[in-house]
Amino acid sequence: MIKILYFASVRERLNKSEETMELPADINTVAHLVALLAAKNPEFRQLNEGGQPLLVSVNQTVADGSASLATNDEVAFFPPMTGG
């Protein structure tokens, strides 16, 4: 199982703050997980289209699509940061 957390506008668009998921054998990177979540949820897919993609952390460390995933990982998605 992995724990997936959603923050800020991501949480609002998906209408949930977290979920747990059994990690399929072929899902072993953040990019694979993003593709799986996008295929399962059109709202998640829209959040990653155009503009800047969502930011992600694995076990509270900022990660990119190539980051490896394993059982018991915590993956968090949050919107791109903006300054002002």
ChimeraX commands (.cxc) that place a marker at each C-alpha (Angstrom):
marker #1 position 0.00,0.00,0.00 radius 0.5
marker #1 position 1.01,3.57,-0.60 radius 0.5
marker #1 position -0.58,6.64,0.89 radius 0.5
marker #1 position -1.42,9.48,-1.50 radius 0.5
marker #1 position -2.00,12.98,-0.12 radius 0.5
marker #1 position -3.58,15.90,-1.97 radius 0.5
marker #1 position -3.04,19.51,-0.89 radius 0.5
marker #1 position -4.56,22.95,-1.54 radius 0.5
marker #1 position -6.34,23.35,-4.90 radius 0.5
marker #1 position -5.55,19.73,-5.80 radius 0.5
marker #1 position -7.52,18.57,-2.76 radius 0.5
marker #1 position -10.37,20.91,-3.66 radius 0.5
marker #1 position -10.58,19.75,-7.30 radius 0.5
marker #1 position -10.44,16.05,-6.39 radius 0.5
marker #1 position -12.71,16.49,-3.36 radius 0.5
marker #1 position -10.46,14.35,-1.17 radius 0.5
marker #1 position -7.37,14.91,0.92 radius 0.5
marker #1 position -5.91,11.42,0.80 radius 0.5
marker #1 position -6.31,7.86,-0.35 radius 0.5
marker #1 position -4.46,4.59,-0.04 radius 0.5
marker #1 position -3.72,2.33,-2.95 radius 0.5
marker #1 position -2.23,-1.09,-3.45 radius 0.5
marker #1 position 0.75,-0.41,-5.67 radius 0.5
marker #1 position 0.41,-2.50,-8.87 radius 0.5
marker #1 position 3.60,-4.36,-9.82 radius 0.5
marker #1 position 4.12,-2.26,-12.97 radius 0.5
marker #1 position 3.80,1.06,-11.12 radius 0.5
marker #1 position 7.28,1.75,-9.75 radius 0.5
marker #1 position 7.93,5.44,-10.47 radius 0.5
marker #1 position 6.13,8.72,-9.85 radius 0.5
marker #1 position 5.54,9.06,-13.61 radius 0.5
marker #1 position 3.83,5.66,-13.68 radius 0.5
marker #1 position 1.65,6.64,-10.71 radius 0.5
marker #1 position 0.69,9.96,-12.32 radius 0.5
marker #1 position -0.32,8.13,-15.51 radius 0.5
marker #1 position -2.39,5.63,-13.51 radius 0.5
marker #1 position -4.16,8.36,-11.50 radius 0.5
marker #1 position -4.80,10.38,-14.68 radius 0.5
marker #1 position -6.32,7.34,-16.39 radius 0.5
marker #1 position -8.59,6.70,-13.40 radius 0.5
marker #1 position -9.63,10.30,-12.73 radius 0.5
marker #1 position -10.31,12.96,-15.41 radius 0.5
marker #1 position -9.99,15.73,-12.81 radius 0.5
marker #1 position -6.49,14.57,-11.89 radius 0.5
marker #1 position -5.58,14.40,-15.59 radius 0.5
marker #1 position -6.79,17.98,-16.12 radius 0.5
marker #1 position -4.66,19.20,-13.23 radius 0.5
marker #1 position -1.56,17.95,-15.08 radius 0.5
marker #1 position -2.47,19.22,-18.56 radius 0.5
marker #1 position -1.11,22.46,-19.94 radius 0.5
marker #1 position 0.63,25.01,-17.78 radius 0.5
marker #1 position 2.78,23.64,-15.02 radius 0.5
marker #1 position 2.34,20.07,-13.83 radius 0.5
marker #1 position 1.64,19.29,-10.20 radius 0.5
marker #1 position 4.52,19.17,-7.77 radius 0.5
marker #1 position 5.10,15.89,-6.00 radius 0.5
marker #1 position 6.97,14.65,-2.97 radius 0.5
marker #1 position 7.80,11.10,-1.95 radius 0.5
marker #1 position 8.24,10.55,1.78 radius 0.5
marker #1 position 8.35,14.33,2.28 radius 0.5
marker #1 position 11.16,14.89,-0.25 radius 0.5
marker #1 position 10.45,16.77,-3.49 radius 0.5
marker #1 position 10.58,14.31,-6.38 radius 0.5
marker #1 position 10.26,14.16,-10.15 radius 0.5
marker #1 position 8.74,11.57,-12.44 radius 0.5
marker #1 position 11.76,9.30,-12.28 radius 0.5
marker #1 position 11.58,8.88,-8.49 radius 0.5
marker #1 position 11.12,5.26,-7.45 radius 0.5
marker #1 position 8.09,4.11,-5.49 radius 0.5
marker #1 position 7.82,1.23,-3.04 radius 0.5
marker #1 position 5.30,-0.23,-0.65 radius 0.5
marker #1 position 4.56,2.04,2.35 radius 0.5
marker #1 position 5.68,5.21,0.56 radius 0.5
marker #1 position 3.79,8.46,1.08 radius 0.5
marker #1 position 3.25,10.45,-2.11 radius 0.5
marker #1 position 1.93,14.01,-1.96 radius 0.5
marker #1 position 0.64,16.15,-4.82 radius 0.5
marker #1 position 0.36,19.92,-4.60 radius 0.5
marker #1 position -0.03,22.83,-7.01 radius 0.5
marker #1 position 2.98,24.70,-8.42 radius 0.5
marker #1 position 4.23,27.43,-6.13 radius 0.5
marker #1 position 3.78,31.03,-7.12 radius 0.5
marker #1 position 5.39,34.11,-5.70 radius 0.5
marker #1 position 4.43,37.67,-5.47 radius 0.5
marker link #1:1,2 radius 0.2
marker link #1:2,3 radius 0.2
marker link #1:3,4 radius 0.2
marker link #1:4,5 radius 0.2
marker link #1:5,6 radius 0.2
marker link #1:6,7 radius 0.2
marker link #1:7,8 radius 0.2
marker link #1:8,9 radius 0.2
marker link #1:9,10 radius 0.2
marker link #1:10,11 radius 0.2
marker link #1:11,12 radius 0.2
marker link #1:12,13 radius 0.2
marker link #1:13,14 radius 0.2
marker link #1:14,15 radius 0.2
marker link #1:15,16 radius 0.2
marker link #1:16,17 radius 0.2
marker link #1:17,18 radius 0.2
marker link #1:18,19 radius 0.2
marker link #1:19,20 radius 0.2
marker link #1:20,21 radius 0.2
marker link #1:21,22 radius 0.2
marker link #1:22,23 radius 0.2
marker link #1:23,24 radius 0.2
marker link #1:24,25 radius 0.2
marker link #1:25,26 radius 0.2
marker link #1:26,27 radius 0.2
marker link #1:27,28 radius 0.2
marker link #1:28,29 radius 0.2
marker link #1:29,30 radius 0.2
marker link #1:30,31 radius 0.2
marker link #1:31,32 radius 0.2
marker link #1:32,33 radius 0.2
marker link #1:33,34 radius 0.2
marker link #1:34,35 radius 0.2
marker link #1:35,36 radius 0.2
marker link #1:36,37 radius 0.2
marker link #1:37,38 radius 0.2
marker link #1:38,39 radius 0.2
marker link #1:39,40 radius 0.2
marker link #1:40,41 radius 0.2
marker link #1:41,42 radius 0.2
marker link #1:42,43 radius 0.2
marker link #1:43,44 radius 0.2
marker link #1:44,45 radius 0.2
marker link #1:45,46 radius 0.2
marker link #1:46,47 radius 0.2
marker link #1:47,48 radius 0.2
marker link #1:48,49 radius 0.2
marker link #1:49,50 radius 0.2
marker link #1:50,51 radius 0.2
marker link #1:51,52 radius 0.2
marker link #1:52,53 radius 0.2
marker link #1:53,54 radius 0.2
marker link #1:54,55 radius 0.2
marker link #1:55,56 radius 0.2
marker link #1:56,57 radius 0.2
marker link #1:57,58 radius 0.2
marker link #1:58,59 radius 0.2
marker link #1:59,60 radius 0.2
marker link #1:60,61 radius 0.2
marker link #1:61,62 radius 0.2
marker link #1:62,63 radius 0.2
marker link #1:63,64 radius 0.2
marker link #1:64,65 radius 0.2
marker link #1:65,66 radius 0.2
marker link #1:66,67 radius 0.2
marker link #1:67,68 radius 0.2
marker link #1:68,69 radius 0.2
marker link #1:69,70 radius 0.2
marker link #1:70,71 radius 0.2
marker link #1:71,72 radius 0.2
marker link #1:72,73 radius 0.2
marker link #1:73,74 radius 0.2
marker link #1:74,75 radius 0.2
marker link #1:75,76 radius 0.2
marker link #1:76,77 radius 0.2
marker link #1:77,78 radius 0.2
marker link #1:78,79 radius 0.2
marker link #1:79,80 radius 0.2
marker link #1:80,81 radius 0.2
marker link #1:81,82 radius 0.2
marker link #1:82,83 radius 0.2
marker link #1:83,84 radius 0.2
view
